[in-house]
Amino acid sequence: MKYWWKYLCIILLLYTVVMGFSGPIPQMNILEQSIRNLYFHVPMWFSMMVLMFASMVYSIRYLSKQKIQDDIKASSYATVGFLFGILGIITGSIWARVTWGAWWVFQEVKLNGAAAALLIYGAYFILRGSFDEEEKKARFSAVYSIFAFTMFMVFINVIPRISNSSLHPGNGGNPGFNSYDLDSNLRMVFYPAVIGWILLSVWIASLIIRMKNVHRKIHHLDID
């Protein structure tokens, strides 16, 4: 029964894919069939936010307890979060091409903020790679992780909401999806999709953590 959440993840994502491409959708001007991307693009960013938050929490735990296992978890969650952020950028670019007529709108605050947030986390991995000493790597990475998550939230949540130039729903004076015809058909797929993608991201991160622990055991390194 301890694997119940993995079975739930598989069921939810199968449901998301099937209903996402074949389920009924409301008739919406401009968005039309591209509204189906709601089941993929938005959950990617929710997954990234959850994992980056988890990375920050374990970074704080490392600074508090100095246990290498916390650093392993922090870096693993950040790695998978970064991957889902890239997927979020890709699906967002596809959506932009359909609805805004361009793969990238340089005047769009949230797009630029998302790119900046990924660059900040890219620097996190560069920072980790610049240290050979494990303890120093973990300590500096933990401090930077706290800064990175703070800036991440500012770039994708704070600045777009106070800006008047964002085209994203719910930003820059544009109504959110809950103000559109987000009917029961969309909700019945969207919420399971969010849960399913988050569970998948956590699943992938847990596998990376296990791989790192196995690596440490093989090389006779300590595991807290």
Beta strands, then each sheet from edge to edge (+ up, - down):
end
